[in-house]
Amino acid sequence: MKFFSVYVTAATAAEAERIAARVVEEGLAACANVLPKIRSIYRWEGRLHRDPEAAMILKTTASRLRALMARIKTLHSYQVPCIVAWPIAAGHRPYLDWVAAECKRMPNTRWTIRKG
C-alpha cells in the first residue's frame, strides 16, 4: 500500500483546524498536524506578499489522495490553495497500518473519485 503526506496552507489556524477535522471525520485522511503560525512569502497578482498563515500536514493512502485533494478545494477559502502531496518512502509500520485502517474505516463515497 502507498501512503502520502499532504501539505496545505490556510489563512488562519481556525480554517486549518476546520478543514483538518472535516477530512479526518470523513475518512479521507487518518490524521492532520496543524501548524498554527507560519509566515508565507509569495508573489500574487504582481505584488510580493508576506502574510501570516497556518499549515496542515495530513496523512492518507494513495486510494484516498485524489478525493482528499478535491475535498480540501471545496472547503478552502483561497482561490488557488496550496495543496501538494508527496509519497511517504518509508515509515514506522504500525503507524502506517493505522493510517491504512483509518482511511478504510469511514469510507465517504460522496468524495471518492473514480477513474474513467
N, C-alpha and C positions, 0 to 999 in steps of 0.2 A: 504494500500500500504506500502511496506517495502522500507527503504532508507538505503544507505551505504555511509560511508566516506572511501575513498581510499587514502592510503599514499604511495607515490612514491618518491624515491631519484633519483637524476640525477647528472651527472658530473659537470655541470655548471648551473648557473641561466638562461643562454640563452637556453640551452637544455630544462630545465624545462618549460620555457615560451613557447617554440616552441611546445612541447608535449601538454601542457595545452591548448593552443589556438586551436590546431588541434582537440582535443577531444571535446572541447566545441563547436567549429564550426560544428562538425559532429553530435552534439546532443547526444553524449554518456555520457556526464557529464553536469550538469547545470552550474557549476562554478568550479573554481580552485583557491586556495590560493597558491601562490609561495613564499616560504621562501628562499631567495636568498643565505643565508650564514649559513650553518650548518657545523659541524665537525663530521665526522663518524670515529669510531674506530672499526676495524673488522679484522678478520683473513682471508687471501685469499692465496691459494696455499702455505700454511705453514708459511707465514710471517704475522706479525702484521702490520697493516696499520693505519695511522692517516691522513685522507685526507679531504680537504675542498670539500663540495658538496652543492647542493641545494635540496630542498624538495618541494613536492606538496601535498596538501590535496584537493581531488576532491570530489564532492557530486553527487551522482547518485541514480537511482532506482534499485531495485532488478532485474527488467526485462532488464536493460542495463548493469548490472555488468560484466557478462562474456564477452560481446562484448567489453566493455571498457578495461578490463584487456588484452584481446587479441590484441586490437589496440595499447595499450601502448607498448606491447612487440615488435610490428613491427616498432615502431617509436624510440625505445630506443637504445642508443649506447652500453649499457652494455651487456655482455654475459649472466649474471644472474641478471637482475634488481630486486630491491626491489619493489614489488607491493603487498601490503597487504590491505585487506578490513575488516572493522568491521561494524556491524549493528548500526544504529542510534536508540537508545532505546526510545528517546523522543526528541521533538523539538518544536519550535515555529510553530504552524500550518500554518499560512500564508506563512512562508518561505518554509516549506515542500511542500505546494501546488504549490509554484513557481517552486521548484525543479522538481516536477512531470510534470508540464506543459512544462518546458524547455526540459525535456528528451523525451517528446512526440512530441514536436513542429517540430523537424527536424529529423525524423527517417532516419537513414542511413542503408538501408537494406544490403549494402555490408558488414557491420561489425556486423550485427545481427547474433548471433549464435543460431541455432535452436537445440532443443533436439531431440535425436533419430537419 
